Amino acid sequence: MTVNQFVRIFAGAFILISLTLAHLNGQADLSKLSWLWFTVFVGANLFQSGFTKFCPLEIFLRKFGVKD
């Protein structure tokens, strides 16, 4: 694994852990549809992209001409 992959895994994990702890403390209500679910999506995507090397944002950026 590369450093970039580890960064994605740790960043995604910390986002998901912080949301889980906030939910368990009653500070974030994840039982209702809210913008926090967007944060869950970003954290989960970061986490999985660290393992699978698949990131939807990279696809869009390449289509717009951004170089690797």
mmCIF file as gemmi writes it, N, C-alpha and C atoms, coordinates in Angstrom:
data_model
loop_
_atom_site.group_PDB
_atom_site.id
_atom_site.type_symbol
_atom_site.label_atom_id
_atom_site.label_alt_id
_atom_site.label_comp_id
_atom_site.label_asym_id
_atom_site.label_entity_id
_atom_site.label_seq_id
_atom_site.pdbx_PDB_ins_code
_atom_site.Cartn_x
_atom_site.Cartn_y
_atom_site.Cartn_z
_atom_site.occupancy
_atom_site.B_iso_or_equiv
_atom_site.pdbx_formal_charge
_atom_site.auth_seq_id
_atom_site.auth_asym_id
_atom_site.pdbx_PDB_model_num
ATOM 1 N N . MET Axp A 1 ? 0.837 -1.189 0 1 0 ? 1 A 1
ATOM 2 C CA . MET Axp A 1 ? 0 0 0 1 0 ? 1 A 1
ATOM 3 C C . MET Axp A 1 ? 0.873 1.24 0 1 0 ? 1 A 1
ATOM 4 N N . THR Axp A 2 ? 0.344 2.278 -0.61 1 0 ? 2 A 1
ATOM 5 C CA . THR Axp A 2 ? 1.081 3.531 -0.673 1 0 ? 2 A 1
ATOM 6 C C . THR Axp A 2 ? 0.66 4.464 0.461 1 0 ? 2 A 1
ATOM 7 N N . VAL Axp A 3 ? 1.433 5.515 0.637 1 0 ? 3 A 1
ATOM 8 C CA . VAL Axp A 3 ? 1.099 6.512 1.655 1 0 ? 3 A 1
ATOM 9 C C . VAL Axp A 3 ? -0.258 7.139 1.342 1 0 ? 3 A 1
ATOM 10 N N . ASN Axp A 4 ? -0.531 7.398 0.07 1 0 ? 4 A 1
ATOM 11 C CA . ASN Axp A 4 ? -1.801 7.983 -0.331 1 0 ? 4 A 1
ATOM 12 C C . ASN Axp A 4 ? -2.978 7.098 0.084 1 0 ? 4 A 1
ATOM 13 N N . GLN Axp A 5 ? -2.832 5.8 -0.071 1 0 ? 5 A 1
ATOM 14 C CA . GLN Axp A 5 ? -3.898 4.882 0.322 1 0 ? 5 A 1
ATOM 15 C C . GLN Axp A 5 ? -4.103 4.902 1.833 1 0 ? 5 A 1
ATOM 16 N N . PHE Axp A 6 ? -3.019 4.913 2.596 1 0 ? 6 A 1
ATOM 17 C CA . PHE Axp A 6 ? -3.143 4.966 4.05 1 0 ? 6 A 1
ATOM 18 C C . PHE Axp A 6 ? -3.796 6.273 4.502 1 0 ? 6 A 1
ATOM 19 N N . VAL Axp A 7 ? -3.471 7.368 3.844 1 0 ? 7 A 1
ATOM 20 C CA . VAL Axp A 7 ? -4.084 8.654 4.181 1 0 ? 7 A 1
ATOM 21 C C . VAL Axp A 7 ? -5.59 8.588 3.947 1 0 ? 7 A 1
ATOM 22 N N . ARG Axp A 8 ? -6.003 8.018 2.83 1 0 ? 8 A 1
ATOM 23 C CA . ARG Axp A 8 ? -7.437 7.893 2.543 1 0 ? 8 A 1
ATOM 24 C C . ARG Axp A 8 ? -8.134 7.013 3.573 1 0 ? 8 A 1
ATOM 25 N N . ILE Axp A 9 ? -7.508 5.901 3.928 1 0 ? 9 A 1
ATOM 26 C CA . ILE Axp A 9 ? -8.106 4.99 4.906 1 0 ? 9 A 1
ATOM 27 C C . ILE Axp A 9 ? -8.262 5.678 6.248 1 0 ? 9 A 1
ATOM 28 N N . PHE Axp A 10 ? -7.201 6.334 6.723 1 0 ? 10 A 1
ATOM 29 C CA . PHE Axp A 10 ? -7.262 6.991 8.024 1 0 ? 10 A 1
ATOM 30 C C . PHE Axp A 10 ? -8.244 8.165 8.01 1 0 ? 10 A 1
ATOM 31 N N . ALA Axp A 11 ? -8.247 8.967 6.949 1 0 ? 11 A 1
ATOM 32 C CA . ALA Axp A 11 ? -9.168 10.104 6.871 1 0 ? 11 A 1
ATOM 33 C C . ALA Axp A 11 ? -10.614 9.62 6.881 1 0 ? 11 A 1
ATOM 34 N N . GLY Axp A 12 ? -10.906 8.62 6.083 1 0 ? 12 A 1
ATOM 35 C CA . GLY Axp A 12 ? -12.266 8.072 6.056 1 0 ? 12 A 1
ATOM 36 C C . GLY Axp A 12 ? -12.672 7.481 7.38 1 0 ? 12 A 1
ATOM 37 N N . ALA Axp A 13 ? -11.761 6.749 8.005 1 0 ? 13 A 1
ATOM 38 C CA . ALA Axp A 13 ? -12.057 6.136 9.301 1 0 ? 13 A 1
ATOM 39 C C . ALA Axp A 13 ? -12.324 7.208 10.36 1 0 ? 13 A 1
ATOM 40 N N . PHE Axp A 14 ? -11.518 8.257 10.4 1 0 ? 14 A 1
ATOM 41 C CA . PHE Axp A 14 ? -11.715 9.305 11.397 1 0 ? 14 A 1
ATOM 42 C C . PHE Axp A 14 ? -13.034 10.048 11.187 1 0 ? 14 A 1
ATOM 43 N N . ILE Axp A 15 ? -13.426 10.262 9.939 1 0 ? 15 A 1
ATOM 44 C CA . ILE Axp A 15 ? -14.714 10.897 9.673 1 0 ? 15 A 1
ATOM 45 C C . ILE Axp A 15 ? -15.848 10.013 10.178 1 0 ? 15 A 1
ATOM 46 N N . LEU Axp A 16 ? -15.792 8.735 9.849 1 0 ? 16 A 1
ATOM 47 C CA . LEU Axp A 16 ? -16.855 7.818 10.268 1 0 ? 16 A 1
ATOM 48 C C . LEU Axp A 16 ? -16.88 7.632 11.784 1 0 ? 16 A 1
ATOM 49 N N . ILE Axp A 17 ? -15.717 7.554 12.411 1 0 ? 17 A 1
ATOM 50 C CA . ILE Axp A 17 ? -15.651 7.412 13.866 1 0 ? 17 A 1
ATOM 51 C C . ILE Axp A 17 ? -16.212 8.654 14.55 1 0 ? 17 A 1
ATOM 52 N N . SER Axp A 18 ? -15.853 9.837 14.057 1 0 ? 18 A 1
ATOM 53 C CA . SER Axp A 18 ? -16.354 11.061 14.693 1 0 ? 18 A 1
ATOM 54 C C . SER Axp A 18 ? -17.873 11.181 14.555 1 0 ? 18 A 1
ATOM 55 N N . LEU Axp A 19 ? -18.415 10.805 13.408 1 0 ? 19 A 1
ATOM 56 C CA . LEU Axp A 19 ? -19.872 10.832 13.246 1 0 ? 19 A 1
ATOM 57 C C . LEU Axp A 19 ? -20.552 9.808 14.152 1 0 ? 19 A 1
ATOM 58 N N . THR Axp A 20 ? -19.953 8.642 14.278 1 0 ? 20 A 1
ATOM 59 C CA . THR Axp A 20 ? -20.516 7.617 15.156 1 0 ? 20 A 1
ATOM 60 C C . THR Axp A 20 ? -20.515 8.076 16.611 1 0 ? 20 A 1
ATOM 61 N N . LEU Axp A 21 ? -19.404 8.649 17.062 1 0 ? 21 A 1
ATOM 62 C CA . LEU Axp A 21 ? -19.332 9.135 18.444 1 0 ? 21 A 1
ATOM 63 C C . LEU Axp A 21 ? -20.315 10.277 18.687 1 0 ? 21 A 1
ATOM 64 N N . ALA Axp A 22 ? -20.458 11.186 17.722 1 0 ? 22 A 1
ATOM 65 C CA . ALA Axp A 22 ? -21.422 12.275 17.862 1 0 ? 22 A 1
ATOM 66 C C . ALA Axp A 22 ? -22.847 11.73 17.925 1 0 ? 22 A 1
ATOM 67 N N . HIS Axp A 23 ? -23.123 10.72 17.142 1 0 ? 23 A 1
ATOM 68 C CA . HIS Axp A 23 ? -24.454 10.112 17.152 1 0 ? 23 A 1
ATOM 69 C C . HIS Axp A 23 ? -24.723 9.419 18.489 1 0 ? 23 A 1
ATOM 70 N N . LEU Axp A 24 ? -23.748 8.699 18.992 1 0 ? 24 A 1
ATOM 71 C CA . LEU Axp A 24 ? -23.921 7.983 20.261 1 0 ? 24 A 1
ATOM 72 C C . LEU Axp A 24 ? -24.07 8.937 21.444 1 0 ? 24 A 1
ATOM 73 N N . ASN Axp A 25 ? -23.469 10.121 21.357 1 0 ? 25 A 1
ATOM 74 C CA . ASN Axp A 25 ? -23.589 11.12 22.421 1 0 ? 25 A 1
ATOM 75 C C . ASN Axp A 25 ? -24.832 11.992 22.277 1 0 ? 25 A 1
ATOM 76 N N . GLY Axp A 26 ? -25.605 11.777 21.236 1 0 ? 26 A 1
ATOM 77 C CA . GLY Axp A 26 ? -26.813 12.544 21.027 1 0 ? 26 A 1
ATOM 78 C C . GLY Axp A 26 ? -26.575 13.897 20.384 1 0 ? 26 A 1
ATOM 79 N N . GLN Axp A 27 ? -25.389 14.126 19.865 1 0 ? 27 A 1
ATOM 80 C CA . GLN Axp A 27 ? -25.069 15.41 19.247 1 0 ? 27 A 1
ATOM 81 C C . GLN Axp A 27 ? -25.417 15.439 17.764 1 0 ? 27 A 1
ATOM 82 N N . ALA Axp A 28 ? -25.564 14.287 17.154 1 0 ? 28 A 1
ATOM 83 C CA . ALA Axp A 28 ? -25.91 14.201 15.733 1 0 ? 28 A 1
ATOM 84 C C . ALA Axp A 28 ? -26.973 13.122 15.566 1 0 ? 28 A 1
ATOM 85 N N . ASP Axp A 29 ? -28.107 13.502 15.014 1 0 ? 29 A 1
ATOM 86 C CA . ASP Axp A 29 ? -29.204 12.558 14.826 1 0 ? 29 A 1
ATOM 87 C C . ASP Axp A 29 ? -29.142 11.975 13.417 1 0 ? 29 A 1
ATOM 88 N N . LEU Axp A 30 ? -28.553 10.787 13.321 1 0 ? 30 A 1
ATOM 89 C CA . LEU Axp A 30 ? -28.424 10.144 12.016 1 0 ? 30 A 1
ATOM 90 C C . LEU Axp A 30 ? -29.65 9.313 11.648 1 0 ? 30 A 1
ATOM 91 N N . SER Axp A 31 ? -30.652 9.308 12.531 1 0 ? 31 A 1
ATOM 92 C CA . SER Axp A 31 ? -31.87 8.566 12.207 1 0 ? 31 A 1
ATOM 93 C C . SER Axp A 31 ? -32.772 9.362 11.264 1 0 ? 31 A 1
ATOM 94 N N . LYS Axp A 32 ? -32.483 10.658 11.097 1 0 ? 32 A 1
ATOM 95 C CA . LYS Axp A 32 ? -33.248 11.501 10.183 1 0 ? 32 A 1
ATOM 96 C C . LYS Axp A 32 ? -32.392 11.82 8.969 1 0 ? 32 A 1
ATOM 97 N N . LEU Axp A 33 ? -33.055 12.064 7.851 1 0 ? 33 A 1
ATOM 98 C CA . LEU Axp A 33 ? -32.357 12.461 6.642 1 0 ? 33 A 1
ATOM 99 C C . LEU Axp A 33 ? -31.811 13.871 6.827 1 0 ? 33 A 1
ATOM 100 N N . SER Axp A 34 ? -30.509 14.01 6.712 1 0 ? 34 A 1
ATOM 101 C CA . SER Axp A 34 ? -29.889 15.325 6.893 1 0 ? 34 A 1
ATOM 102 C C . SER Axp A 34 ? -28.608 15.379 6.073 1 0 ? 34 A 1
ATOM 103 N N . TRP Axp A 35 ? -27.946 16.545 6.129 1 0 ? 35 A 1
ATOM 104 C CA . TRP Axp A 35 ? -26.696 16.723 5.412 1 0 ? 35 A 1
ATOM 105 C C . TRP Axp A 35 ? -25.578 15.899 6.021 1 0 ? 35 A 1
ATOM 106 N N . LEU Axp A 36 ? -25.764 15.375 7.218 1 0 ? 36 A 1
ATOM 107 C CA . LEU Axp A 36 ? -24.74 14.526 7.818 1 0 ? 36 A 1
ATOM 108 C C . LEU Axp A 36 ? -24.544 13.245 7.019 1 0 ? 36 A 1
ATOM 109 N N . TRP Axp A 37 ? -25.572 12.822 6.306 1 0 ? 37 A 1
ATOM 110 C CA . TRP Axp A 37 ? -25.435 11.622 5.485 1 0 ? 37 A 1
ATOM 111 C C . TRP Axp A 37 ? -24.472 11.855 4.325 1 0 ? 37 A 1
ATOM 112 N N . PHE Axp A 38 ? -24.343 13.098 3.869 1 0 ? 38 A 1
ATOM 113 C CA . PHE Axp A 38 ? -23.346 13.427 2.858 1 0 ? 38 A 1
ATOM 114 C C . PHE Axp A 38 ? -21.943 13.226 3.438 1 0 ? 38 A 1
ATOM 115 N N . THR Axp A 39 ? -21.766 13.608 4.691 1 0 ? 39 A 1
ATOM 116 C CA . THR Axp A 39 ? -20.483 13.397 5.368 1 0 ? 39 A 1
ATOM 117 C C . THR Axp A 39 ? -20.194 11.913 5.53 1 0 ? 39 A 1
ATOM 118 N N . VAL Axp A 40 ? -21.215 11.135 5.831 1 0 ? 40 A 1
ATOM 119 C CA . VAL Axp A 40 ? -21.047 9.68 5.914 1 0 ? 40 A 1
ATOM 120 C C . VAL Axp A 40 ? -20.59 9.13 4.564 1 0 ? 40 A 1
ATOM 121 N N . PHE Axp A 41 ? -21.204 9.601 3.483 1 0 ? 41 A 1
ATOM 122 C CA . PHE Axp A 41 ? -20.832 9.151 2.15 1 0 ? 41 A 1
ATOM 123 C C . PHE Axp A 41 ? -19.37 9.481 1.843 1 0 ? 41 A 1
ATOM 124 N N . VAL Axp A 42 ? -18.945 10.704 2.171 1 0 ? 42 A 1
ATOM 125 C CA . VAL Axp A 42 ? -17.563 11.114 1.906 1 0 ? 42 A 1
ATOM 126 C C . VAL Axp A 42 ? -16.593 10.256 2.712 1 0 ? 42 A 1
ATOM 127 N N . GLY Axp A 43 ? -16.891 10.042 3.983 1 0 ? 43 A 1
ATOM 128 C CA . GLY Axp A 43 ? -16.018 9.221 4.825 1 0 ? 43 A 1
ATOM 129 C C . GLY Axp A 43 ? -15.941 7.786 4.342 1 0 ? 43 A 1
ATOM 130 N N . ALA Axp A 44 ? -17.087 7.216 3.989 1 0 ? 44 A 1
ATOM 131 C CA . ALA Axp A 44 ? -17.105 5.836 3.495 1 0 ? 44 A 1
ATOM 132 C C . ALA Axp A 44 ? -16.371 5.717 2.165 1 0 ? 44 A 1
ATOM 133 N N . ASN Axp A 45 ? -16.535 6.722 1.302 1 0 ? 45 A 1
ATOM 134 C CA . ASN Axp A 45 ? -15.86 6.698 0.013 1 0 ? 45 A 1
ATOM 135 C C . ASN Axp A 45 ? -14.346 6.804 0.191 1 0 ? 45 A 1
ATOM 136 N N . LEU Axp A 46 ? -13.902 7.675 1.073 1 0 ? 46 A 1
ATOM 137 C CA . LEU Axp A 46 ? -12.471 7.776 1.352 1 0 ? 46 A 1
ATOM 138 C C . LEU Axp A 46 ? -11.925 6.447 1.864 1 0 ? 46 A 1
ATOM 139 N N . PHE Axp A 47 ? -12.647 5.847 2.793 1 0 ? 47 A 1
ATOM 140 C CA . PHE Axp A 47 ? -12.214 4.594 3.409 1 0 ? 47 A 1
ATOM 141 C C . PHE Axp A 47 ? -12.094 3.481 2.364 1 0 ? 47 A 1
ATOM 142 N N . GLN Axp A 48 ? -13.143 3.314 1.545 1 0 ? 48 A 1
ATOM 143 C CA . GLN Axp A 48 ? -13.105 2.231 0.562 1 0 ? 48 A 1
ATOM 144 C C . GLN Axp A 48 ? -12.097 2.503 -0.537 1 0 ? 48 A 1
ATOM 145 N N . SER Axp A 49 ? -11.894 3.771 -0.907 1 0 ? 49 A 1
ATOM 146 C CA . SER Axp A 49 ? -10.943 4.068 -1.982 1 0 ? 49 A 1
ATOM 147 C C . SER Axp A 49 ? -9.51 3.778 -1.563 1 0 ? 49 A 1
ATOM 148 N N . GLY Axp A 50 ? -9.254 3.806 -0.27 1 0 ? 50 A 1
ATOM 149 C CA . GLY Axp A 50 ? -7.931 3.438 0.21 1 0 ? 50 A 1
ATOM 150 C C . GLY Axp A 50 ? -7.617 1.972 -0.04 1 0 ? 50 A 1
ATOM 151 N N . PHE Axp A 51 ? -8.64 1.129 -0.012 1 0 ? 51 A 1
ATOM 152 C CA . PHE Axp A 51 ? -8.444 -0.297 -0.245 1 0 ? 51 A 1
ATOM 153 C C . PHE Axp A 51 ? -8.59 -0.674 -1.72 1 0 ? 51 A 1
ATOM 154 N N . THR Axp A 52 ? -9.571 -0.056 -2.402 1 0 ? 52 A 1
ATOM 155 C CA . THR Axp A 52 ? -9.893 -0.489 -3.761 1 0 ? 52 A 1
ATOM 156 C C . THR Axp A 52 ? -9.251 0.353 -4.856 1 0 ? 52 A 1
ATOM 157 N N . LYS Axp A 53 ? -8.715 1.51 -4.493 1 0 ? 53 A 1
ATOM 158 C CA . LYS Axp A 53 ? -8.138 2.463 -5.451 1 0 ? 53 A 1
ATOM 159 C C . LYS Axp A 53 ? -9.18 2.978 -6.432 1 0 ? 53 A 1
ATOM 160 N N . PHE Axp A 54 ? -10.458 2.908 -6.092 1 0 ? 54 A 1
ATOM 161 C CA . PHE Axp A 54 ? -11.541 3.431 -6.924 1 0 ? 54 A 1
ATOM 162 C C . PHE Axp A 54 ? -12.144 4.642 -6.237 1 0 ? 54 A 1
ATOM 163 N N . CYS Axp A 55 ? -12.122 5.787 -6.914 1 0 ? 55 A 1
ATOM 164 C CA . CYS Axp A 55 ? -12.687 7.022 -6.375 1 0 ? 55 A 1
ATOM 165 C C . CYS Axp A 55 ? -13.475 7.713 -7.485 1 0 ? 55 A 1
ATOM 166 N N . PRO Axp A 56 ? -14.784 7.883 -7.297 1 0 ? 56 A 1
ATOM 167 C CA . PRO Axp A 56 ? -15.591 8.525 -8.334 1 0 ? 56 A 1
ATOM 168 C C . PRO Axp A 56 ? -15.11 9.941 -8.68 1 0 ? 56 A 1
ATOM 169 N N . LEU Axp A 57 ? -14.609 10.687 -7.704 1 0 ? 57 A 1
ATOM 170 C CA . LEU Axp A 57 ? -14.132 12.037 -7.985 1 0 ? 57 A 1
ATOM 171 C C . LEU Axp A 57 ? -12.965 12.021 -8.971 1 0 ? 57 A 1
ATOM 172 N N . GLU Axp A 58 ? -12.098 11.03 -8.877 1 0 ? 58 A 1
ATOM 173 C CA . GLU Axp A 58 ? -10.981 10.927 -9.821 1 0 ? 58 A 1
ATOM 174 C C . GLU Axp A 58 ? -11.478 10.76 -11.254 1 0 ? 58 A 1
ATOM 175 N N . ILE Axp A 59 ? -12.551 10.022 -11.434 1 0 ? 59 A 1
ATOM 176 C CA . ILE Axp A 59 ? -13.128 9.821 -12.771 1 0 ? 59 A 1
ATOM 177 C C . ILE Axp A 59 ? -13.601 11.154 -13.342 1 0 ? 59 A 1
ATOM 178 N N . PHE Axp A 60 ? -14.337 11.923 -12.523 1 0 ? 60 A 1
ATOM 179 C CA . PHE Axp A 60 ? -14.826 13.221 -12.98 1 0 ? 60 A 1
ATOM 180 C C . PHE Axp A 60 ? -13.686 14.181 -13.277 1 0 ? 60 A 1
ATOM 181 N N . LEU Axp A 61 ? -12.682 14.213 -12.431 1 0 ? 61 A 1
ATOM 182 C CA . LEU Axp A 61 ? -11.562 15.124 -12.629 1 0 ? 61 A 1
ATOM 183 C C . LEU Axp A 61 ? -10.788 14.791 -13.903 1 0 ? 61 A 1
ATOM 184 N N . ARG Axp A 62 ? -10.599 13.508 -14.173 1 0 ? 62 A 1
ATOM 185 C CA . ARG Axp A 62 ? -9.909 13.11 -15.402 1 0 ? 62 A 1
ATOM 186 C C . ARG Axp A 62 ? -10.707 13.509 -16.639 1 0 ? 62 A 1
ATOM 187 N N . LYS Axp A 63 ? -12.042 13.393 -16.566 1 0 ? 63 A 1
ATOM 188 C CA . LYS Axp A 63 ? -12.883 13.791 -17.692 1 0 ? 63 A 1
ATOM 189 C C . LYS Axp A 63 ? -12.807 15.289 -17.957 1 0 ? 63 A 1
ATOM 190 N N . PHE Axp A 64 ? -12.545 16.059 -16.912 1 0 ? 64 A 1
ATOM 191 C CA . PHE Axp A 64 ? -12.403 17.512 -17.069 1 0 ? 64 A 1
ATOM 192 C C . PHE Axp A 64 ? -10.98 17.939 -17.391 1 0 ? 64 A 1
ATOM 193 N N . GLY Axp A 65 ? -10.097 16.952 -17.601 1 0 ? 65 A 1
ATOM 194 C CA . GLY Axp A 65 ? -8.753 17.258 -18.07 1 0 ? 65 A 1
ATOM 195 C C . GLY Axp A 65 ? -7.702 17.459 -17 1 0 ? 65 A 1
ATOM 196 N N . VAL Axp A 66 ? -8.015 17.142 -15.754 1 0 ? 66 A 1
ATOM 197 C CA . VAL Axp A 66 ? -7.019 17.266 -14.692 1 0 ? 66 A 1
ATOM 198 C C . VAL Axp A 66 ? -6.042 16.111 -14.82 1 0 ? 66 A 1
ATOM 199 N N . LYS Axp A 67 ? -4.736 16.414 -14.789 1 0 ? 67 A 1
ATOM 200 C CA . LYS Axp A 67 ? -3.707 15.384 -14.95 1 0 ? 67 A 1
ATOM 201 C C . LYS Axp A 67 ? -3.434 14.678 -13.629 1 0 ? 67 A 1
ATOM 202 N N . ASP Axp A 68 ? -2.977 13.431 -13.746 1 0 ? 68 A 1
ATOM 203 C CA . ASP Axp A 68 ? -2.603 12.655 -12.553 1 0 ? 68 A 1
ATOM 204 C C . ASP Axp A 68 ? -1.365 13.212 -11.91 1 0 ? 68 A 1
